[in-house]
């Protein structure tokens, strides 16, 4: 697989996971019978995880561009 396909797969899978976390966060904000502090906490957790996933995607794209095919070999 060339770099373009690896980057596209990384972005596609990452986008699906980010969408899941954003939906989780928005659901957390919109729960009607939950105390406001818990709603805010759930929303922040979901959006924070989406932000973390964006960082992971950026790091992986940089690894792919440097030619690291197997990122698990670093560990």
MARLUM-449409 format. One record per residue (C-alpha): residue number from 1; residue in one letter; x, y negated, z. Coordinates in steps of 0.2 Angstrom, whole numbers, plus 2048, in hexadecimal, padded with zeros to 3 digits. Example, Ala and Ser with C-alpha at 12.3 -4.5 7.8 and 13.67 -1.06 7.14 Angstrom:
<recs>
REC   num   residu   east   north    up
REC     1        a    83E     816   827
REC     2        s    844     805   824
</recs>
This chain:
<recs>
REC   num   residu   east   north    up
REC     1        x    800     800   800
REC     2        x    807     7EF   7FC
REC     3        x    807     7E0   807
REC     4        x    7F7     7D8   800
REC     5        x    7ED     7E8   804
REC     6        x    7F4     7EA   816
REC     7        x    7F0     7D7   819
REC     8        x    7DF     7D9   812
REC     9        x    7DB     7E8   81C
REC    10        x    7E1     7DF   82C
REC    11        x    7D7     7D0   829
REC    12        x    7C7     7DA   825
REC    13        x    7C8     7E5   834
REC    14        x    7CD     7D6   83F
REC    15        x    7BE     7CC   838
REC    16        x    7B2     7DA   83D
REC    17        x    7B9     7DB   84E
REC    18        x    7B9     7C8   850
REC    19        x    7A7     7C7   84B
REC    20        x    7A2     7D4   858
REC    21        x    7AB     7CA   865
REC    22        x    7A2     7BA   860
REC    23        x    792     7C3   860
REC    24        x    795     7C9   871
REC    25        x    79A     7B8   877
REC    26        x    78A     7B0   870
REC    27        x    780     7BE   877
REC    28        x    788     7BA   888
REC    29        x    783     7A8   887
REC    30        x    771     7AB   882
REC    31        x    76C     7B8   88F
REC    32        x    75C     7B1   897
REC    33        x    75B     7BA   8A7
REC    34        x    76D     7BA   8AC
REC    35        x    775     7AC   8B8
REC    36        x    77D     79E   8AF
REC    37        x    78E     7A2   8B6
REC    38        x    78E     7B4   8AF
REC    39        x    788     7AD   89E
REC    40        x    796     7A1   89D
REC    41        x    7A2     7AF   8A2
REC    42        x    79C     7BB   896
REC    43        x    79C     7AE   888
REC    44        x    7AE     7A9   88C
REC    45        x    7B4     7BB   88D
REC    46        x    7AD     7BF   87B
REC    47        x    7B4     7AF   874
REC    48        x    7C5     7B1   87C
REC    49        x    7C6     7C3   875
REC    50        x    7C2     7BC   864
REC    51        x    7D0     7B0   866
REC    52        x    7DC     7BD   86C
REC    53        x    7D7     7C8   85C
REC    54        x    7DB     7B9   851
REC    55        x    7ED     7B8   859
REC    56        x    7EF     7CB   856
REC    57        x    7EA     7C9   844
REC    58        x    7F6     7BB   841
REC    59        x    804     7C5   84A
REC    60        x    801     7D5   83F
REC    61        x    801     7CA   82F
REC    62        x    812     7C3   833
REC    63        x    818     7D5   837
REC    64        x    812     7DB   826
REC    65        x    81A     7CD   81D
REC    66        x    82A     7D1   825
REC    67        x    829     7E2   81F
REC    68        x    825     7EB   82F
REC    69        x    819     7F9   829
REC    70        x    818     802   83A
REC    71        x    816     7F6   848
REC    72        x    815     804   855
REC    73        x    828     808   852
REC    74        x    82C     7F8   85C
REC    75        x    826     801   86C
</recs>
